[in-house]
Amino acid sequence: MPGATMSSKKKNTGPVVFRDTVYTSRVLVLPDGRMLNVANGQVAVEASDNLARDYLGQHPDLQAQE
């Protein structure tokens, strides 16, 4: 099936962008001590960074952008 082939080739790479709904600029500190900078109301992390994606995805002020 072409759809299945396309899905299996899709890789978890590139940036994932989250929009900060409260601040346009701030620093977020991850549980492992890394700091992420929110600039212009957005913060981006690599799709392969599971810790950062999980943290940002659970943050009440942040929304994942498509």
C-alpha positions as CSV (number, residue, x, y, z in Angstrom):
1,M,0.0,0.0,0.0
2,P,1.4,3.4,-0.9
3,G,0.1,5.0,2.3
4,A,1.8,2.4,4.5
5,T,5.1,2.9,2.7
6,M,4.9,6.6,3.1
7,S,4.1,6.3,6.8
8,S,7.0,3.8,7.4
9,K,9.4,6.2,5.7
10,K,8.3,9.2,7.7
11,K,11.1,10.0,10.2
12,N,11.0,11.7,13.5
13,T,13.4,14.5,12.5
14,G,13.5,18.3,12.2
15,P,12.2,20.9,14.7
16,V,8.9,20.7,16.6
17,V,7.6,24.2,17.4
18,F,5.5,25.1,20.4
19,R,3.7,28.5,20.8
20,D,3.8,30.1,24.2
21,T,0.3,31.4,24.9
22,V,1.4,33.6,27.9
23,Y,4.9,35.0,27.3
24,T,6.8,36.2,24.2
25,S,10.2,35.7,25.9
26,R,11.3,33.5,28.8
27,V,13.6,30.6,29.7
28,L,12.2,27.1,30.4
29,V,14.3,24.7,32.4
30,L,14.0,21.1,31.6
31,P,14.1,18.4,34.3
32,D,17.7,17.5,33.2
33,G,18.8,21.1,33.6
34,R,18.9,22.2,30.0
35,M,17.4,25.6,29.2
36,L,15.1,26.4,26.3
37,N,14.6,29.9,25.2
38,V,11.2,31.2,24.2
39,A,11.6,33.9,21.6
40,N,8.8,35.7,19.8
41,G,6.4,33.5,21.6
42,Q,7.8,30.3,20.2
43,V,10.2,27.6,21.3
44,A,11.6,24.8,19.0
45,V,13.2,21.4,19.8
46,E,14.3,18.5,17.7
47,A,11.7,15.9,17.1
48,S,14.1,13.3,18.4
49,D,14.4,15.1,21.8
50,N,11.8,13.1,23.7
51,L,12.4,14.7,27.1
52,A,12.0,18.2,25.7
53,R,8.9,17.3,23.6
54,D,7.2,15.6,26.5
55,Y,8.0,18.5,28.8
56,L,6.7,21.1,26.3
57,G,3.7,19.0,25.4
58,Q,2.6,18.8,29.0
59,H,3.2,22.5,29.8
60,P,-0.2,24.3,30.3
61,D,1.1,27.5,28.5
62,L,2.4,25.8,25.4
63,Q,0.7,24.6,22.3
64,A,2.3,22.4,19.6
65,Q,2.2,23.9,16.1
66,E,1.7,21.9,13.0
